[in-house]
Amino acid sequence: MYQFIESIKVEDQEIFLLDFHQKRIDQTFAHFGKEATIDLAKVFKNLDHDEDGLFKLRIVYNLDKRIRTQMIPYAIPEIQDFQLVENNSFDYSFKFEDRKELDKMKMKSKAEEIIIVKNNHITDTSFSNLLFLKGKEWFTPKTYLLNGVQRQNLLKHKKIKEAEITLQNIKDFSHFQIINALNDFDDMFIYPIDRIINLPGNEEYLDL
């Protein structure tokens, strides 16, 4: 049976972006022909979580509405380096719990985190969407693997724009950052573009 996952930000007992997470779960059930769904607000309320601080609420579920929950203390990661990894067949249009293919790509890389390139286009890291800075504006690739909740939220509030970001134009951007349900749009964690160790045109690009 399919197993799916939602990772939801909970900070000081407040749950974030609940509408976007609920919509994604509803769409997953609908896509696989199921009318019933899981009520995330009810799940959170029943947890009776009363601790302050930043937590990741991890919900694993299947189409029979069976769920497992974990409330995990969370710290935003600072990543030392990134590597572009090409995979033209990889599909992650639903948030599956199974990450074997992602883990395999990471194992083969020489950096702490990967940026997946599909048909010459920049997509996502192994756990987040991406934003790229040009001038004073932030852009997110049109060619995402998973349309994350934070990505949808930032687009809705017009804080970012979509753009076609490819191997040919990635060096037109000066900086980038990662975003997901737990990692907000944040000036504290901006990486210079050369934190990607194998940018096209670099001598080591073909050697990695």
Short mmCIF file of the C-alpha atoms (twelve columns), coordinates in Angstrom:
data_MODEL
# 
_entry.id   MODEL 
# 
loop_
_atom_site.group_PDB 
_atom_site.id 
_atom_site.type_symbol 
_atom_site.label_atom_id 
_atom_site.label_alt_id 
_atom_site.label_comp_id 
_atom_site.label_asym_id 
_atom_site.label_seq_id 
_atom_site.Cartn_x 
_atom_site.Cartn_y 
_atom_site.Cartn_z 
_atom_site.pdbx_PDB_model_num 
ATOM 1   C CA . MET A 1   0.000   0.000  0.000   1 
ATOM 2   C CA . TYR A 2   1.197   3.504  -0.786  1 
ATOM 3   C CA . GLN A 3   2.737   5.329  2.163   1 
ATOM 4   C CA . PHE A 4   2.810   9.099  2.196   1 
ATOM 5   C CA . ILE A 5   4.264   11.656 4.563   1 
ATOM 6   C CA . GLU A 6   3.589   15.184 5.735   1 
ATOM 7   C CA . SER A 7   6.155   17.216 7.692   1 
ATOM 8   C CA . ILE A 8   4.455   20.144 9.401   1 
ATOM 9   C CA . LYS A 9   5.939   23.056 11.330  1 
ATOM 10  C CA . VAL A 10  4.767   23.420 14.914  1 
ATOM 11  C CA . GLU A 11  6.219   26.305 16.907  1 
ATOM 12  C CA . ASP A 12  5.202   27.315 20.422  1 
ATOM 13  C CA . GLN A 13  2.193   24.981 20.159  1 
ATOM 14  C CA . GLU A 14  0.957   26.622 16.932  1 
ATOM 15  C CA . ILE A 15  0.647   24.650 13.686  1 
ATOM 16  C CA . PHE A 16  1.686   26.380 10.435  1 
ATOM 17  C CA . LEU A 17  0.438   26.295 6.833   1 
ATOM 18  C CA . LEU A 18  -2.273  23.840 7.837   1 
ATOM 19  C CA . ASP A 19  -4.536  24.723 4.878   1 
ATOM 20  C CA . PHE A 20  -1.770  23.925 2.372   1 
ATOM 21  C CA . HIS A 21  -0.932  20.603 4.060   1 
ATOM 22  C CA . GLN A 22  -4.613  19.651 4.233   1 
ATOM 23  C CA . LYS A 23  -5.073  20.489 0.553   1 
ATOM 24  C CA . ARG A 24  -2.112  18.274 -0.405  1 
ATOM 25  C CA . ILE A 25  -3.485  15.326 1.580   1 
ATOM 26  C CA . ASP A 26  -6.958  15.818 0.072   1 
ATOM 27  C CA . GLN A 27  -5.461  15.926 -3.449  1 
ATOM 28  C CA . THR A 28  -3.464  12.746 -2.788  1 
ATOM 29  C CA . PHE A 29  -6.580  10.843 -1.684  1 
ATOM 30  C CA . ALA A 30  -8.581  12.216 -4.628  1 
ATOM 31  C CA . HIS A 31  -5.870  11.289 -7.160  1 
ATOM 32  C CA . PHE A 32  -5.987  7.657  -6.021  1 
ATOM 33  C CA . GLY A 33  -9.792  7.576  -6.149  1 
ATOM 34  C CA . LYS A 34  -10.529 7.885  -2.443  1 
ATOM 35  C CA . GLU A 35  -13.278 10.180 -1.196  1 
ATOM 36  C CA . ALA A 36  -12.418 10.128 2.508   1 
ATOM 37  C CA . THR A 37  -9.355  11.942 3.798   1 
ATOM 38  C CA . ILE A 38  -7.503  12.738 7.043   1 
ATOM 39  C CA . ASP A 39  -8.430  15.775 9.163   1 
ATOM 40  C CA . LEU A 40  -5.071  17.282 10.129  1 
ATOM 41  C CA . ALA A 41  -6.528  19.816 12.574  1 
ATOM 42  C CA . LYS A 42  -8.173  16.959 14.466  1 
ATOM 43  C CA . VAL A 43  -4.952  14.905 14.431  1 
ATOM 44  C CA . PHE A 44  -2.997  17.834 15.881  1 
ATOM 45  C CA . LYS A 45  -5.612  18.571 18.535  1 
ATOM 46  C CA . ASN A 46  -5.634  14.944 19.670  1 
ATOM 47  C CA . LEU A 47  -1.858  15.001 20.143  1 
ATOM 48  C CA . ASP A 48  -2.348  17.445 23.011  1 
ATOM 49  C CA . HIS A 49  1.082   18.989 22.332  1 
ATOM 50  C CA . ASP A 50  1.924   21.518 25.064  1 
ATOM 51  C CA . GLU A 51  5.656   22.233 24.579  1 
ATOM 52  C CA . ASP A 52  7.112   25.501 23.323  1 
ATOM 53  C CA . GLY A 53  9.917   25.575 20.776  1 
ATOM 54  C CA . LEU A 54  10.239  24.464 17.142  1 
ATOM 55  C CA . PHE A 55  9.033   20.964 16.246  1 
ATOM 56  C CA . LYS A 56  8.441   18.905 13.125  1 
ATOM 57  C CA . LEU A 57  5.139   17.049 13.228  1 
ATOM 58  C CA . ARG A 58  5.798   14.004 11.048  1 
ATOM 59  C CA . ILE A 59  2.690   12.202 9.836   1 
ATOM 60  C CA . VAL A 60  3.015   8.976  7.845   1 
ATOM 61  C CA . TYR A 61  -0.263  7.790  6.355   1 
ATOM 62  C CA . ASN A 62  -1.765  5.454  3.785   1 
ATOM 63  C CA . LEU A 63  -4.935  5.435  1.705   1 
ATOM 64  C CA . ASP A 64  -6.744  3.398  4.360   1 
ATOM 65  C CA . LYS A 65  -6.375  6.431  6.654   1 
ATOM 66  C CA . ARG A 66  -3.938  4.680  8.952   1 
ATOM 67  C CA . ILE A 67  -1.492  7.178  10.418  1 
ATOM 68  C CA . ARG A 68  1.668   7.320  12.527  1 
ATOM 69  C CA . THR A 69  2.687   10.586 14.172  1 
ATOM 70  C CA . GLN A 70  5.946   11.858 15.645  1 
ATOM 71  C CA . MET A 71  6.673   15.253 17.173  1 
ATOM 72  C CA . ILE A 72  10.393  15.861 16.645  1 
ATOM 73  C CA . PRO A 73  12.411  18.857 17.947  1 
ATOM 74  C CA . TYR A 74  13.774  20.690 14.895  1 
ATOM 75  C CA . ALA A 75  16.784  22.892 14.143  1 
ATOM 76  C CA . ILE A 76  17.206  24.601 10.765  1 
ATOM 77  C CA . PRO A 77  20.255  23.060 9.058   1 
ATOM 78  C CA . GLU A 78  23.177  25.018 7.658   1 
ATOM 79  C CA . ILE A 79  24.584  23.112 4.690   1 
ATOM 80  C CA . GLN A 80  28.255  23.324 3.729   1 
ATOM 81  C CA . ASP A 81  28.068  22.481 0.022   1 
ATOM 82  C CA . PHE A 82  25.725  21.374 -2.758  1 
ATOM 83  C CA . GLN A 83  26.188  19.336 -5.927  1 
ATOM 84  C CA . LEU A 84  24.145  19.290 -9.125  1 
ATOM 85  C CA . VAL A 85  23.030  15.707 -9.844  1 
ATOM 86  C CA . GLU A 86  21.318  14.760 -13.104 1 
ATOM 87  C CA . ASN A 87  18.339  12.395 -13.062 1 
ATOM 88  C CA . ASN A 88  15.955  12.751 -16.003 1 
ATOM 89  C CA . SER A 89  13.559  9.980  -14.935 1 
ATOM 90  C CA . PHE A 90  13.034  10.784 -11.253 1 
ATOM 91  C CA . ASP A 91  9.421   11.485 -10.250 1 
ATOM 92  C CA . TYR A 92  8.313   12.799 -6.857  1 
ATOM 93  C CA . SER A 93  4.936   14.333 -7.649  1 
ATOM 94  C CA . PHE A 94  3.485   12.937 -4.404  1 
ATOM 95  C CA . LYS A 95  5.144   13.152 -1.017  1 
ATOM 96  C CA . PHE A 96  6.066   9.496  -0.643  1 
ATOM 97  C CA . GLU A 97  7.694   8.181  2.513   1 
ATOM 98  C CA . ASP A 98  10.014  6.027  0.372   1 
ATOM 99  C CA . ARG A 99  13.183  8.062  -0.248  1 
ATOM 100 C CA . LYS A 100 15.433  5.273  -1.554  1 
ATOM 101 C CA . GLU A 101 16.091  6.958  -4.904  1 
ATOM 102 C CA . LEU A 102 16.875  10.296 -3.228  1 
ATOM 103 C CA . ASP A 103 19.198  8.601  -0.756  1 
ATOM 104 C CA . LYS A 104 20.957  6.782  -3.602  1 
ATOM 105 C CA . MET A 105 21.624  10.089 -5.395  1 
ATOM 106 C CA . LYS A 106 22.981  11.615 -2.189  1 
ATOM 107 C CA . MET A 107 25.265  8.638  -1.545  1 
ATOM 108 C CA . LYS A 108 26.868  9.043  -4.975  1 
ATOM 109 C CA . SER A 109 27.453  12.778 -4.575  1 
ATOM 110 C CA . LYS A 110 30.534  14.470 -3.118  1 
ATOM 111 C CA . ALA A 111 28.615  17.229 -1.340  1 
ATOM 112 C CA . GLU A 112 26.443  17.419 1.765   1 
ATOM 113 C CA . GLU A 113 23.298  18.088 -0.263  1 
ATOM 114 C CA . ILE A 114 22.200  17.576 -3.873  1 
ATOM 115 C CA . ILE A 115 20.302  19.742 -6.345  1 
ATOM 116 C CA . ILE A 116 18.494  17.518 -8.826  1 
ATOM 117 C CA . VAL A 117 18.713  18.455 -12.507 1 
ATOM 118 C CA . LYS A 118 16.020  17.023 -14.766 1 
ATOM 119 C CA . ASN A 119 16.187  17.491 -18.544 1 
ATOM 120 C CA . ASN A 120 18.673  20.337 -18.107 1 
ATOM 121 C CA . HIS A 121 16.392  22.174 -15.650 1 
ATOM 122 C CA . ILE A 122 16.992  22.891 -11.967 1 
ATOM 123 C CA . THR A 123 14.371  21.272 -9.718  1 
ATOM 124 C CA . ASP A 124 14.711  20.715 -5.930  1 
ATOM 125 C CA . THR A 125 17.152  19.486 -3.311  1 
ATOM 126 C CA . SER A 126 16.567  16.091 -1.706  1 
ATOM 127 C CA . PHE A 127 14.291  17.679 0.923   1 
ATOM 128 C CA . SER A 128 13.307  21.173 -0.182  1 
ATOM 129 C CA . ASN A 129 12.324  23.575 -2.904  1 
ATOM 130 C CA . LEU A 130 14.783  26.256 -3.975  1 
ATOM 131 C CA . LEU A 131 14.849  30.032 -4.364  1 
ATOM 132 C CA . PHE A 132 17.403  31.930 -6.449  1 
ATOM 133 C CA . LEU A 133 18.315  35.607 -6.145  1 
ATOM 134 C CA . LYS A 134 18.793  37.928 -9.127  1 
ATOM 135 C CA . GLY A 135 19.218  41.584 -8.192  1 
ATOM 136 C CA . LYS A 136 16.709  42.097 -5.405  1 
ATOM 137 C CA . GLU A 137 14.144  39.534 -6.560  1 
ATOM 138 C CA . TRP A 138 13.774  35.902 -5.572  1 
ATOM 139 C CA . PHE A 139 12.734  33.256 -8.096  1 
ATOM 140 C CA . THR A 140 11.767  29.602 -7.751  1 
ATOM 141 C CA . PRO A 141 12.197  27.059 -10.556 1 
ATOM 142 C CA . LYS A 142 9.070   26.321 -12.582 1 
ATOM 143 C CA . THR A 143 10.393  22.780 -12.836 1 
ATOM 144 C CA . TYR A 144 9.902   21.641 -9.243  1 
ATOM 145 C CA . LEU A 145 9.653   17.951 -8.356  1 
ATOM 146 C CA . LEU A 146 7.173   18.569 -5.533  1 
ATOM 147 C CA . ASN A 147 5.091   21.739 -5.245  1 
ATOM 148 C CA . GLY A 148 5.889   22.344 -1.582  1 
ATOM 149 C CA . VAL A 149 3.598   24.128 0.854   1 
ATOM 150 C CA . GLN A 150 6.073   26.936 1.585   1 
ATOM 151 C CA . ARG A 151 6.614   27.447 -2.153  1 
ATOM 152 C CA . GLN A 152 2.840   27.726 -2.697  1 
ATOM 153 C CA . ASN A 153 2.514   30.095 0.261   1 
ATOM 154 C CA . LEU A 154 5.274   32.459 -0.958  1 
ATOM 155 C CA . LEU A 155 3.892   32.512 -4.501  1 
ATOM 156 C CA . LYS A 156 0.394   33.214 -3.192  1 
ATOM 157 C CA . HIS A 157 1.676   36.204 -1.202  1 
ATOM 158 C CA . LYS A 158 3.792   37.390 -4.164  1 
ATOM 159 C CA . LYS A 159 7.058   37.261 -2.213  1 
ATOM 160 C CA . ILE A 160 8.693   35.212 -4.976  1 
ATOM 161 C CA . LYS A 161 8.208   34.610 -8.703  1 
ATOM 162 C CA . GLU A 162 8.524   31.536 -10.912 1 
ATOM 163 C CA . ALA A 163 11.291  31.361 -13.505 1 
ATOM 164 C CA . GLU A 164 12.857  28.867 -15.871 1 
ATOM 165 C CA . ILE A 165 16.186  28.046 -14.236 1 
ATOM 166 C CA . THR A 166 18.527  25.822 -16.226 1 
ATOM 167 C CA . LEU A 167 22.155  24.747 -16.371 1 
ATOM 168 C CA . GLN A 168 22.629  27.517 -18.912 1 
ATOM 169 C CA . ASN A 169 21.361  30.407 -16.779 1 
ATOM 170 C CA . ILE A 170 21.977  29.294 -13.181 1 
ATOM 171 C CA . LYS A 171 25.091  31.469 -12.969 1 
ATOM 172 C CA . ASP A 172 22.935  34.539 -13.695 1 
ATOM 173 C CA . PHE A 173 21.780  34.227 -10.070 1 
ATOM 174 C CA . SER A 174 23.992  35.381 -7.211  1 
ATOM 175 C CA . HIS A 175 22.554  33.477 -4.232  1 
ATOM 176 C CA . PHE A 176 20.058  30.772 -3.335  1 
ATOM 177 C CA . GLN A 177 18.207  29.387 -0.335  1 
ATOM 178 C CA . ILE A 178 16.202  26.297 0.564   1 
ATOM 179 C CA . ILE A 179 12.550  26.401 1.588   1 
ATOM 180 C CA . ASN A 180 10.102  23.834 2.889   1 
ATOM 181 C CA . ALA A 181 7.434   23.579 5.572   1 
ATOM 182 C CA . LEU A 182 10.068  23.930 8.307   1 
ATOM 183 C CA . ASN A 183 12.440  26.320 6.507   1 
ATOM 184 C CA . ASP A 184 10.891  29.741 5.935   1 
ATOM 185 C CA . PHE A 185 11.905  32.454 3.495   1 
ATOM 186 C CA . ASP A 186 14.845  33.643 5.628   1 
ATOM 187 C CA . ASP A 187 17.684  36.099 5.059   1 
ATOM 188 C CA . MET A 188 19.730  34.255 7.696   1 
ATOM 189 C CA . PHE A 189 20.327  31.202 5.499   1 
ATOM 190 C CA . ILE A 190 21.325  32.520 2.085   1 
ATOM 191 C CA . TYR A 191 24.048  30.693 0.176   1 
ATOM 192 C CA . PRO A 192 26.294  32.214 -2.526  1 
ATOM 193 C CA . ILE A 193 25.795  30.453 -5.848  1 
ATOM 194 C CA . ASP A 194 29.346  29.059 -5.734  1 
ATOM 195 C CA . ARG A 195 28.353  26.949 -2.714  1 
ATOM 196 C CA . ILE A 196 27.295  24.600 -5.560  1 
ATOM 197 C CA . ILE A 197 30.594  22.828 -6.136  1 
ATOM 198 C CA . ASN A 198 30.036  21.755 -9.753  1 
ATOM 199 C CA . LEU A 199 28.479  24.765 -11.449 1 
ATOM 200 C CA . PRO A 200 28.620  24.533 -15.273 1 
ATOM 201 C CA . GLY A 201 31.815  26.119 -16.534 1 
ATOM 202 C CA . ASN A 202 33.819  25.262 -13.437 1 
ATOM 203 C CA . GLU A 203 36.884  23.119 -14.174 1 
ATOM 204 C CA . GLU A 204 35.674  20.339 -11.888 1 
ATOM 205 C CA . TYR A 205 32.149  20.228 -13.375 1 
ATOM 206 C CA . LEU A 206 32.800  17.217 -15.612 1 
ATOM 207 C CA . ASP A 207 34.920  15.391 -13.063 1 
ATOM 208 C CA . LEU A 208 32.220  14.971 -10.414 1 
# 
